[in-house]
Amino acid sequence: MTTSHPFFSTGGAPGEPLAMAHRGFSRDGLENSMAAFGAAVELGFRHLETDVHTTADGVLLLFHDDTLDRVTDGRGRIEDLSAAMVARARIGGAEPIPLLEDLVTAYPEVRLNLDVKDWNSVATLAAAIERYGLHDRVLVASFSDRRRRAVLKQLSRPAAGSAGIVSNALFVLLGPVLPAPLMRLVAGRALRGVHALQVPVRYGAVTVVTPGLVRRAHQYGLHVHVWTINEPAEMHRLLDLGVDGLVTDRADLLKKVLQERGAWRD
């Protein structure tokens, strides 16, 4: 566990909350497109959340789903398709699916929260981080702790990482009940190489984000990022709890909330 990494810098005063545009910003359903990423950057966002998948011939894409079916005019599983086949698909019938290299070269100052969606993307993402020197610009995330660790293990120098679902569950469920020395031991092992807990407000019947969770995370030098928050009142409530960042589909509304709080830097 560690307390700082260049990824978390907002360009403002220390401790200012981190604002992340979830799959970019599009009111028209063009998620994870260059148009959506460009719209978020135009608003002034320095951090973008996105997802990576890899084609059958080893090309790294920015796309959330396993298949093209939901958000594009194409069909099929990405891992079974060539990059040329995927390139013919259009998000919302309009936008091509971008490559990671498209985004990192178009916006060299932007930082990327990268959710590793499949095992095929472990080696391709690690290679891209090395090729473009992205170690300070990315946070490697995954629901799978093993997948996230596998990416980070292949890097020549550290990149930021966030906890997977098992590590998050251990911290959320055991933190309030284990004696502090035992919790330090558990956390030290489960959260090695982790800089952030990225969590929903609730998971089923369990309220995840509480004052106690935020306090314990900060005691261990961990950032708390909450997803996916789209209502201004909830944004204010969570920021009042002391969370370190919010992930949102409504980048326009989060910007206004942070401006109201004096915590926005263009």
C-alpha positions in Angstrom: 0.0 0.0 0.0 1.1 3.5 -0.7 -0.1 7.0 -0.2 0.7 8.8 -3.4 1.2 8.4 -7.1 1.3 10.9 -10.0 -2.0 9.5 -11.4 -3.9 11.1 -8.5 -2.7 14.7 -9.1 -5.6 17.0 -10.0 -3.4 20.0 -10.8 -5.0 21.9 -7.9 -4.5 22.0 -4.2 -3.5 18.8 -2.4 -6.6 16.8 -1.4 -8.9 18.2 -4.1 -11.3 15.4 -5.2 -10.5 13.6 -8.4 -13.2 13.8 -11.1 -13.4 10.9 -13.6 -15.6 10.9 -16.7 -17.0 7.4 -17.0 -16.4 6.1 -20.5 -16.0 9.8 -21.5 -19.0 12.0 -21.7 -21.9 11.5 -24.1 -25.6 12.2 -23.7 -26.2 10.3 -27.0 -25.0 6.9 -25.9 -21.6 7.1 -27.6 -19.7 5.7 -24.6 -16.0 4.9 -25.0 -15.7 6.8 -28.3 -13.2 9.5 -29.2 -16.2 11.9 -29.4 -17.1 11.1 -25.8 -13.5 11.4 -24.6 -13.1 14.7 -26.4 -16.3 16.1 -24.9 -15.0 15.3 -21.4 -11.6 16.8 -22.1 -13.3 19.9 -23.5 -15.2 20.3 -20.2 -11.8 20.3 -18.5 -11.6 16.7 -17.2 -8.0 15.5 -16.7 -9.1 11.9 -15.7 -11.0 9.5 -17.9 -12.4 6.1 -16.9 -12.4 3.5 -19.7 -12.2 -0.2 -20.5 -9.8 -2.4 -22.5 -10.4 -5.5 -24.6 -8.2 -7.2 -27.0 -9.0 -8.6 -30.4 -8.2 -12.1 -31.7 -5.1 -10.7 -33.4 -3.8 -8.8 -30.4 -5.0 -5.2 -30.8 -6.0 -3.3 -27.7 -9.4 -1.5 -27.9 -11.3 0.8 -25.6 -14.6 -0.9 -25.1 -16.7 -2.1 -22.2 -18.6 -5.2 -23.3 -17.4 -8.6 -24.3 -19.5 -8.3 -27.5 -20.2 -5.5 -30.0 -23.9 -6.2 -29.8 -25.2 -3.7 -27.2 -23.7 -0.4 -28.3 -22.6 -0.8 -31.9 -24.1 -1.9 -35.3 -21.8 -4.9 -35.3 -22.1 -8.4 -33.8 -19.8 -10.9 -32.1 -17.3 -11.4 -29.3 -14.3 -9.1 -29.5 -11.9 -11.9 -28.6 -13.1 -13.8 -31.6 -12.9 -10.9 -34.1 -9.9 -9.4 -35.9 -9.1 -5.7 -35.5 -10.2 -5.2 -39.1 -13.6 -6.7 -38.4 -14.0 -4.6 -35.3 -13.0 -1.5 -37.1 -16.1 -1.7 -39.3 -18.4 -1.5 -36.3 -19.8 1.9 -35.2 -20.8 2.9 -31.7 -24.3 4.2 -31.9 -24.1 3.7 -35.7 -21.7 6.7 -35.8 -18.4 6.4 -34.0 -15.6 3.9 -34.5 -14.2 1.9 -31.6 -10.9 3.6 -30.6 -7.6 2.0 -29.8 -5.8 2.8 -26.6 -3.0 4.4 -28.7 -5.6 6.8 -30.3 -6.5 8.2 -26.9 -3.1 8.4 -25.3 -1.6 10.2 -28.3 -4.6 12.6 -28.9 -4.6 13.8 -25.2 -1.0 13.4 -23.8 -1.9 15.2 -20.6 -4.9 13.1 -19.7 -4.8 10.3 -17.2 -6.7 7.0 -17.7 -8.4 4.7 -15.3 -8.2 1.4 -17.3 -10.5 -1.4 -16.4 -9.0 -4.7 -17.7 -12.0 -6.7 -18.9 -10.4 -9.9 -20.1 -7.3 -12.0 -19.7 -6.3 -11.4 -23.3 -5.7 -7.8 -22.4 -3.1 -8.4 -19.6 -0.1 -8.7 -21.9 -1.4 -6.2 -24.5 -2.1 -3.5 -21.9 1.3 -4.0 -20.1 3.0 -3.8 -23.5 1.1 -0.5 -24.3 2.0 1.0 -20.9 5.7 0.2 -21.6 5.6 1.4 -25.2 4.0 4.8 -24.5 5.6 5.3 -21.0 2.2 5.5 -19.3 3.3 4.4 -15.9 2.4 7.8 -14.3 -0.7 8.3 -16.4 -2.7 5.2 -15.7 -4.5 3.4 -12.9 -4.9 -0.3 -13.6 -8.3 -1.6 -12.4 -10.2 -4.8 -12.7 -12.9 -6.7 -10.8 -10.2 -9.5 -10.8 -7.4 -8.9 -8.4 -5.4 -11.6 -10.2 -5.8 -9.8 -13.6 -4.8 -6.5 -12.2 -1.7 -8.0 -10.5 -0.7 -9.8 -13.7 -0.6 -6.5 -15.6 1.4 -4.7 -12.9 3.8 -7.5 -12.6 4.9 -7.1 -16.2 5.8 -3.4 -15.9 9.3 -2.1 -15.6 8.2 0.4 -13.0 5.1 0.8 -10.8 1.8 2.1 -12.0 -1.2 2.9 -9.8 -3.7 0.1 -9.1 -7.1 -0.3 -7.5 -8.5 -3.2 -5.6 -10.6 -5.9 -7.2 -13.8 -7.3 -5.9 -12.3 -9.8 -3.4 -9.9 -7.2 -1.9 -12.6 -4.6 -1.7 -14.9 -7.1 0.1 -12.2 -8.1 2.6 -11.6 -4.4 3.5 -15.4 -3.5 3.6 -16.5 -6.5 5.6 -13.6 -7.3 7.9 -12.4 -3.7 8.6 -15.1 -3.0 11.2 -14.7 -6.3 13.1 -11.1 -7.4 13.0 -8.7 -6.1 15.7 -6.4 -3.4 14.2 -3.1 -5.5 14.2 -4.9 -8.4 12.4 -6.5 -6.0 10.0 -3.1 -4.5 9.2 -1.8 -8.0 8.4 -4.8 -8.9 6.2 -4.8 -5.5 4.4 -1.0 -5.6 3.9 -1.3 -8.8 2.0 -4.6 -8.3 0.1 -3.8 -4.7 -0.9 -0.2 -4.9 -1.9 0.3 -2.6 -4.8 -3.1 -1.0 -4.4 -3.6 2.7 -4.2 -7.4 3.1 -4.4 -10.6 1.4 -3.4 -13.1 2.0 -6.3 -16.5 1.0 -5.0 -20.2 1.6 -5.4 -22.2 3.3 -2.7 -24.1 0.0 -2.1 -23.6 -3.6 -3.1 -26.9 -5.4 -2.8 -28.1 -4.9 0.8 -24.6 -3.8 2.0 -23.9 -0.1 2.3 -20.3 0.1 1.2 -19.4 3.8 1.4 -19.6 4.9 5.0 -17.7 7.3 7.2 -15.9 4.3 8.7 -14.8 3.0 5.4 -13.4 6.4 4.3 -11.6 6.8 7.7 -10.1 3.3 7.5 -9.0 3.7 3.9 -7.2 6.9 4.7 -5.5 5.3 7.7 -4.0 2.8 5.2 -3.1 5.5 2.7 -5.8 4.4 0.2 -7.9 6.7 -1.9 -11.7 6.1 -2.1 -13.4 6.5 -5.5 -17.1 6.0 -5.8 -18.9 4.9 -9.0 -21.1 5.7 -10.9 -22.6 8.9 -9.4 -24.9 11.0 -11.6 -27.0 13.1 -9.2 -25.6 16.4 -7.8 -27.1 15.8 -4.3 -25.4 12.5 -4.0 -22.1 14.0 -5.3 -22.2 16.6 -2.6 -23.1 14.0 0.1 -20.2 11.7 -0.8 -17.7 14.6 -1.1 -18.9 15.7 2.4 -18.0 12.2 3.6 -14.5 12.8 2.4 -14.3 10.5 -0.6 -11.3 11.2 -2.8 -12.9 10.9 -6.2 -16.1 10.4 -8.1 -16.8 8.5 -11.4 -19.7 9.9 -13.3 -21.7 9.6 -16.6 -22.7 13.3 -16.0 -19.4 15.1 -16.3 -21.2 18.3 -16.9 -23.0 18.0 -13.5 -19.9 16.9 -11.6 -18.0 19.9 -12.9 -20.7 22.2 -11.7 -20.7 20.6 -8.2 -17.0 20.9 -7.9 -17.1 24.5 -9.1 -19.7 25.3 -6.4 -17.3 23.8 -3.8 -14.3 25.7 -5.1 -12.7 22.4 -6.1 -12.5 22.7 -9.9 -9.4 23.6 -11.9 -9.6 24.0 -15.7 
